[in-house]
Amino acid sequence: MRSKPFCVVVSLLAVLALCDRIWAQQSTDNQPAVNPLIRILETKGILTPEEVAQISHAASVNDANRRLAKLLLRKGVISQADYDQTEGAPAVINASTAGTSGATQIAAVYRLPVNNGASLPTPSNVAPPANPPSDQTASAASAVIPALTPIRFLPVGSLPREAGTPSFKIGSIRVTPYGFVKATVVHDSSSPNGDDFPLPGFLAPDTGPNDAPEFHVKARASRIGTNIEWLDPSSKFTITGKFEGDFEGNFSRVDNRNIGTIRSSMFSIRLAYARLDYRFSDTDNLNLLFGQDWTPFTSSTLPITFETTGTSIGFGVLWERAPQMRAGWTHDFGGGFKLMPEVAVVFPAFGDVPANVQTATGTLTVTGVANQLGYGERQGTDSGRPEVQGRIVGQFQLDHAPGVAPAQIIFSGEQARRTAVVLKSAVPAGAAFQAAFPNGARVSSVTAAWTGEFQLPTRFATLIGKYYSGSDLRYYFGGQLFSNFNDTFGLTGNTVVASVDGASNVVFGTNAAGNAVVAPERPVRTQGGFVSLGFPLSRIFKADPSGRNAGWSLYFTYGEDFAKARDVRRMLAAGARGTRNRSAQYVGTLYYKLNNWVTFGFEQSLFETKAVPGSTGELPLFRGIPSRTWRDLRSEFGPIFTF
């Protein structure tokens, strides 16, 4: 049985030789075009996009055939005798040579939708292959069950040209829609906020007489997107783009859906960007990205969980998507090792959304919801400067077994400033304040953070993890969702007023020198991280790659996020109850892939939040009782249908 795929590959190589003249005529810039048969090997998972690019950059057709034969020999797809037959002369090549990266996951055997094992499509803007043939038996045949591939929204290196078969073309523009339909049932033992995804405890003032259990059936996590490629005449350029959205936006208030608002969530943007890759040589390339994409800071690594609406908000997993302009350079050192630094100018967002502003008599002067609908938020942009982010990635082949993706070590960082504005009309009426701030006031704070991340796939297990430390990470769903606080130490005669958007309270007071001042605003400091361990059960237990048991996998995830207790206490008003400062998650996820398009997932998780007492020693309420700990035992099950 093992000789059959060898014969098929040898036949493909023979056809490649017959296509010599046609292939040469399709070349541009003295580079041969990529033969469609090589694309077949890529869509079957035998070749990676990087290896296809390596073949396409060959100086001649014969050189391309020679590179292909060597890659297939190193992967164990063909034998030494097969290689000698195609080359026409004996040559010994070590199949375990580290000169090539391991094959990516084979789509016909194991390709799960986004956030549950593999991206849909691959986590880049490469156009995915066309839908596999309807013959399940033929499309499921594969030499090996691949190892578990980490979620990678930010690829390393240049993207290959003409990757996969587009669904349709508009002139020379290649277009490939993709997406998935996800329907799940969810039960939470405690969900006091009414959401269909978990949040840290003690966000609500209380849960009522019991734990506030909830049951949901949801389909709004479904997703749709489109990959685009513009073909440039030069083979050195790869120009791609992506649009992606989901149905996890606002609920409707329109008259014909007001009563049924719970099932009428809005479609909203996730990604919208264009990317330009330029290949200087076989070892160096440049990439530029313009639009909304995953942020270079902290979004390189995510756990593989079934819940994707919140993706562990406040439980040790930092991530975000934001408008940006990004540039990166990749150098291939050979032997499978690549290094890529990236820098980006990013929209300065902090998650401090507008709120209602009232006068002393209770008159509403600013409506927070109206402003949020109008401009989202403004304190980051009011600083008058961008957010600066960067990351550096080292990629290498940790395990050279077939079907194992390269490993990555990642470091990232960010820095930005926010500013709260107080209008002249809102300055306290005291003469000292009016004299010190005749035209209004501004007060600022900064966010600065770094991460260390790793993705280590092997044939037996895949280990993913992240550690982060920084300040004001609310926008990235860290620091228990706290942003900043007013440092009133040493001030007297304090007066609190609202910022122009109502998102912040600004404190005016008198310092020890008798001067009227604005209390400085300090960011809440935070630390946290997660570790996730995945097991390719079908590969471990040597299941038949073409059988129905080829798609079992199991993941365990632990994550924790905590805000510095001292900062949290200083946020609380005098006499207020305590609040949250630490949250953790314990997650187990089991997947079964029925076929190329249908995957079932079951996830059992425990979410836990710890609280610190207020200045009077009182704890927040849970079940109407002062409590130090909140817990939610959560179960989610359902299918995912990909296209």
N, C-alpha and C positions, 0 to 999 in steps of 0.2 A: 504493500500500500504506500510505503514511503517513496517508492521510485516514481510514482505517478506525478506528483508535483514537480520532481526533478525533470521529468521528460517534458512537462508543460513549459517550464522555464527555459529549457534548452531550445524548444521549438520557438519560443518568443525571441530568443537571441538570434536564431536563424532568420526569422522574419525581419529582425532589426537590420541584419546585414543586407537583405534584399531591398530594404527601404532606404539604402544608402543615398541614392541620387535624389530621391524625393525629399529626404530630410535635409540634404545639403542645400537644395533650392529654397527651402523655407527659412534659412538662416538670415540673420541681420547682424550688422556690426561685426561680421566675421565670426559670429557665434552660431552653432547649430541650434535649430529649434528643438524643443523637447518632443520626442516621439510619443504618439498616443499610447503605445504599449507600455512605456515607462510610467505614464499616468495610471494605467491599470494596476501596475505593481504598487503604486503609491496608494490608490484607493483601497487595495487589499491589505494595506498595512505592512507590506513587505519592505517598502522604502519609506523613509521619512522625507518631509519637504526639504530639509537641508541636504539630504543625499541626492534628491532630484535636482536641486540647484547645482550641486557639485558636478553631476553628469552633464547638465545643460551648459556648463561653462567650459566644457572640454574644447580643445583646439581643433579637433576634427571628429568626424563620425567614428572612425576606428578607435580614437582615444576614448570617446564616449562609451562605445561597446566594451572596451577593455575595463573602464572604471566600473561599469555595471556588473560585469562578470566578477570582478574582484569583490564588490560589495556582496553579491549573492553568495560567493564562497565563504566570506567571513561570517555571514549570518547563518551558515549551515543549510541554506536552501538548495545549493547544488554541491556535489562532491568534487574532490580534486580531479577525478577522472572526467567529470562533466566539464570542468573548467579547462582542462587540457584539450578536450575535444573542440570547444568553442574557439580557443586561442590557436590551435594548430601546432602548439609546441609545448613541451612539458615546462611547468613552472610551479614551484612550491610556495604556497602562501599560507601563513598561519591563520586559521579561521578565528582564533581568539584575539587577533591583533586589535588594539584599541583605536585604530585609525578611523573607525566609524562609530557613529552613535547607534544605540539600540533602536529597534523599530518602534514606532509609536503603536498605540493600541489598534488592533485590527477591527475596523468598523463592523465587519460582518459578524463578529463574535461578541464584542463588548463595547458599546458606546452609549453611555447614559446621558440624560439631559443635564443642563447647567446645575451646578451645586449638588449633584448626587453621583459624582464619580468621574464625569468627563463633561466638557463643555459641549454645547449644541449651538453652533458648530464648534470646531476647535477654537480655543480661547485666543483668537486673533482675528484679523479681518481677512483671512484667507477664505476664498469661496469654498464651501464644502462640496464634496462630490455629489453628483446627482443621486436621486433615490436608487437604492439597490434594486436588482431585479425582483420580480414578484415570486420567483421560484425560491422559496425559503431554503430548500435543501442545497441548491447550488450556491446561493449567496452566503450560506453559513459555513461552507467548507473553509478550513483554515489549518495551518500547520501547528499553531500553538495558541493557547489562551494567554492573552497579554497580561502583564502585571497592571496594578492599579496606577493610573496616571493622575497626578495632582491637577487641581483646577489652576489654569494659568491664563489669566486675562491679559497679561502683559508679556508678549513673546520676546525672546532673545534672538537677535540677529535679523537679517534681511528676510522679508517675506518672498516666497518664490512667485514667479510669474505664472499665470494661467494654471493655478492650482485647482484641480478638480474640473468637473464638467458643469458649466453654468446651466441654469434652468432655461434661460433664454438670453438673447442678445439684442441690444439696441445699437445698431451699427457695430462699432468695435467695443462697445461697453458690455461687459459680461455681468449678468444679474442672477443672483441665486437667493430666493426667499428661504427662510428656515423658521423653526419655532417648535413649540410643543403645547399640548393641551394637558393640563395637570388638574386632577380632581381628587380631593382628599377629604376624609372625615377626621375631626380633631376633638379630643376631649381634654380639658384642663381641670385639674382639681381646684385651682384658684386662679381666676383671671378677673380681678376687680375692675379693670379698665374697659372691659367689653371688647377687647381686640381679639383677632383670630391668629395672633402670633404672640410669643412671650415677651414680656418686658420686666425689668427689675421690680421687686416688691416695694411697697410703701410709697409708690407714686400717688395712689389714691389715698384720701384721708382715712378710709376704713374699708372693710369688706362687707359690712352688714353682720347679721347674726351668725353666719357660717363662713366657710372658706371662699364663697363666691365661685362655685364650679360653673363651667360653661361647655356647651357642645356646639360645634360648627361643622357645616359642610361647605367647602369652598372650591371655587374654580377660578378665582381672580388671579391666581399665581401663574396662569397660562401666559405664554410669551410669543411674540412674533418679531421677526427682523429680516433684514435683507443685506446680503453682502454684495459689493459692487467692485468691479475692477475696470479701470480705464487702461487700454493697451497703448503704451507709448512705442513709437517706432524703434527706439533704442532698447536693446535687451538689458542695459544696465539699470533701467528705471522700472520699478514696480509701483503702481499707483492704485491704491485700494480705498474703500470706504465702507461704512456700516451705518445702518439705521436700526435701532432696536427699541421696542417698547413693551409694556405689560399693562395689565388691567388692575393695578393695585393703587390707583389714584383716588381722588375724592369720590364720595358718594353723592348721588344726584339730588337736586332740589327742584328740578323742572316739574311742572304740574302733572304731566302724564306719567311720571315715575316717582313722584313724591312719596306715595304710599309704599311702593316697592323699591325704595332707595337702597335697601340692604343688598339687593341683587343687581344694582346698577352702578358699580364702581367704574371710574373713568379710565380711559386709556391714557397713558402718560409716557413721556420720553425716558429712556434709560441711557441710550448711547446714540450719538450722531457725530461722526467725525470722518475726516479723510486723512490718509497716510501716504507719504511718499518715501520710498526706499531707493537709495542709490548705491550701487555696488562699485566701489573703487577698484577692488581686486578680489581674488579668491579668499582673501583673509580679512579685508576691511570693508565695512559698509556703514552708511549713514541712514538714519531714519528720522523723519519729521512728521509730527502729528498735529492736526488742527481740529478742535471741536470738543465735544463732551465724551470723555472716556474714563476708565478707572484711573484713580490717582496713583502716581508713582509712589507716594508715601503710603505705606501700609497695605495697599491693595494687592500686592503680589501673591499673598498667601491667604487662603481661606480653608476652613474645615469642610469636609464633605458631609453635609447634613441634608436631611429631607425637607426640613422647614426652610423656605427661601423667601418668605415675605419680609421677615425681620432680619434673618441671618444672624442670630445671636446678638441682637442689640443690647448693649450693656452687660454682656457676659464674657468679655475677654477677646472679642474678635473685632478688630478695627478694620473698616473698609469705607470706601466712598467713591462716588462718581462725580465729576465736576468738569465744567468748561476749562480748557487749558490749551497751551501751545507748548509742545514738548519736542526735545531733540535728544537723540541718542547715537552712540557710536559703538560698534561691535568689532572686536578683533578676535580672530580665530588663531590661537596659538598652536593648533595641531594637537593630535592625540585626543581629540574630543573636548578640549578645554577652550571655552569662550569667556570673554570678559566684556561686559557692557555697562558703561556709565550713562545715566540719563539725567537731564535737568528739565524743569518745567516751570512756566509762569502760569499760575492757577488762579481761578476766581477766588477771592478771599471771603469765604463763607464761614460762619460760626454757629449757625443754628439758633441764634437768638431772634426768634420770630416776634413780630409786632404784637402788642397787647393793648387792651383798652386803657385809655387815659381819662381820668375823671377830675373835676375840680373839687375843692374842699366841700362844696355843697352837694356833690354827687352828680353833677352834670357831666355827661359823656362828651368829651371834646375830640377824642380819637377812637375810632372803632378798629380794634386790632385785626379782626377777621377781614374787614374791607381792605386794610393796608396789606395784609398778607396776600390776599388775592391780587392786589394791585402790583406789588413789587417784591414779594417774597420776604426778603430781609435786607437790611441796609448797613448794619454796624461794621461789617467787614469792608464794604466799599466806601463808607464814610472815612476810613483811615487814609484814603487817597493813595494806596499802594497795593501791589499784588501779593499773593502768597507765593513763596518760593519753595519748591520741592525738588528732591533728587533721590536717586537710588543707584546702587551699583550691584550688579549681578555676576556671580561666577557660576558657570554651567559646566558640568563634567559628567562623564559616564561612570557612575558608581558601580553598577552591576552590568556586565557585558552579555548577560543572557538575552536570548531573543525576546522581543516584546516588552523591554524595560525602557522607560523614558529616562532621559538624563536627569541628574540631580542638580539642585540649585542652592546656593547660599546667597542671601540677599541682605543688604543694609539700606535703610531709607531714612529720610529726615524731612522736616518741614519747619517753616517759620512764617508767621503772619501777625498782623496787628488789627485790632478792632477799636472803634471809637464811638462813644455815646455822646450825643449832642443835646444840650439843653438850650432852649430858645430864651431870648431876653425876657419874654413875657412869663417864663416859668421860674426865673431866678427868685429866690426868697425875698420878701419885701424889706427885710432889715437893711438899714442904711449901709452897714459895713459890707453886706453882700452886694448891694446895688453898686457901691463904689468899686468893689474889687472885680465885679463881672458886669460891666455896663452893657455889653453886647451879647451876653450869654456865656456858656461854658462848654468845654470839651474835656473828656477824660478817657484814657485809653488803657488797654492791657494787651498782652501778647499771648500767642500760642507758639510753642516750640516743642518738638518731640523727635524721637528717633526709634527705629525698630531694628531688631535682628531676627531674620526669618530663615527657615530651611525647608526644603522639600527633598526627601531622600527615598526614591523608589527603588525597590529591589524585587526579585522574582517571588519572594516569600511574603513581603509586607512593604507598605509604604508609610513612612513617618513624615508628618507635616507639623510645623510648629512656628510660633511667633512669640517674641517678648517685646513689650513697648514700655516707654517711660516718657513722660512729658507733662505739659500743662494745657488746660482748656482744650480737651479733646471731645467736647460735646458733639461737634459736627461729624466726627468719626465714630460716634456711638460709644465713646469711652468715658471714664471719669464719673461713672454712674449718672451720666447725662447732665452733670453740673457744668457751668461755664466759668463764672467769676463771682467775686464777692467784694463788698466795700470794706476797706480796712480803716475802721474808725478809731483805732487805738490812739489815745492821746488827744482826741478832739472832744470839744464840749459844745453845748448849744446846737446840737445837730438838727438839721431840717432835711427831710427826704422829698425829692421831686422826681417826676418821671422824665425819662429821655423823650426826645421828639417822637420816637416810634413806640414808646411804651414798653420796649423790650427790657429796659434796665431801670432800676432805681438809683438815682445819683444823690449822694449825701453831701450837703454843705455844712460846714462847721467852723469852729474857731480853734486854732492850734495853741500850743503853749506860749507862743510869742504874741498872742492876741490878734493874729491875722486871720481874715476870712479866707478859707480854702475849700477846695473840693477834695473829699476823701479819695485817696488812690484806689483803683480797682485792681484786685489781684486775681490771677487765674488759679483755678482749682488744680492742684497737682494730682497726678494719677500714674498708676502702673498696672500691668496685667499681661495677659497672653493666653495662649491655648496650645494644646498638643493633641494631635489626631493620629490614630494608628489604624490603618486599613489592611485587611487580609483578603487576597483573591482566593476565596474558598475553592472555586472550581479548579483553579490551577494547582493549588496545594494538594487537593485530593485527586489530581490527574483525571479530570473529567474529559470526555470526548469533546474536542473543540467544535465538532459539528452537531453535537447532541443538545438536548433540551436542558441539560444541567451545566452548560458552559457559562452561565451568567450569574452565579452566586458570589456575593461579596459582603463583607462585614466590616463596620467601622466603629471605633470607640473614640469619643472626644471628651476632653476636659478643658474648661476655660474658666478664667477668673479675672474680674476687673474690680479695682478698688480705688476710691478717692481717699486722699490723705485725711484722716479723721480730724486733725486740727483745723484744716481748711473747711471741712463740712460744718464743724461746730461754729466757726466764725460766720458762716452763711446764715445761721438761724437767728431769728429775732429773739430778743430777750423774753424769756418765759415760754417760748414755743416748745412743742414736743420735739423729740429727736427725729432722725430720718435715716435713710439708707446710706451706707458707705462702702459696702462690699457685696458683690454678687458672683455666684459660681454656677456652672452648668455641668451636668454629667449625662452624656448622650450615647446611646447605642443605636446604630442604624443598620438594617438588613435590606439588601437589594436582591431582586431576582429579575433577570432580563429574559423575557419570554422569547423574543425574536429581535429582529433588527429595529423594530419601531416601538415596542411595548415593554415597559419596565414597571415592576411593582416595588413599592418601598414601604417599610414599616419602621417607625422610629419611636423609641421609648426614652423619655428624658426626665430629669429632675432638675428644676431651677430653684435656686435658694438665694435669699438676700438677708444680710445681717444689717442691723441698725445700731447707731450710736445714740445715747440719750441727749436730751437738750440741756440747757443751762440749769434747769430745775430738777434734772434727773429723770424726767418723764420720757417714756419710749413711745413710738408711734403705735397706732391701733391696728390690730388684726383680729377679726371676729369680735370687735368691740372691746378687746382686751389689750392693754399695753404689752407689746411683744418685741422681743429682740430678733426673732427669726420669722421669715415668711418662706413658704415652700409651695411649689406647683409641680405636681406629677402629671406629665403630659404624654399623650399618645396620639400618633398621627399615622394614617394608612391610606394608600391610594395608588392608582396607576398614573403613568405618564406616557402619552402618545406623541412621538416625535415625528417631525417631517423636515 
